[in-house]
Amino acid sequence: MASVNAQIKRGSAELAVLTLLAEHPLHGYEIAKQIEAQTGGVLRFDMASLYPMLHRLERKSWVKAEWQTLPNGRRRRCYRLTATGRRQIAPLRAEWRAFFHALQSVTGFQNA
């Protein structure tokens, strides 16, 4: 399957991440792996692009990060959705739905 252009991927990242975190808290690597798995590899985020986006979401107060210490002593940041972030999901979905509808109108693609 074809990969997605970086600009399109960046625009969809916030919605993808917020939707995953609405289910349960995850650390960055888990977020990247779940997005890749659930999209059949079409969407892939490397850590160099994912973590800055997670930090932006944290500055917007859409996600909250907390350090966790694993039994082996390793530390990692776990991200959870805030109430403010949860309220962003429906408007973002509406924006993407409108975008896809407009794209379908122009291109004739169904289920774009």
Secondary structure, 3 states (H helix, E strand, C coil): CCCCCHHHHHHHHHHHHHHHHHHCCEEHHHHHHHHHHHCCCCCCCCHHHHHHHHHHHHHCCCEEEEEEECCCCCEEEEEEECHHHHHHHHHHHHHHHHHHHHHHHHHCCCCC
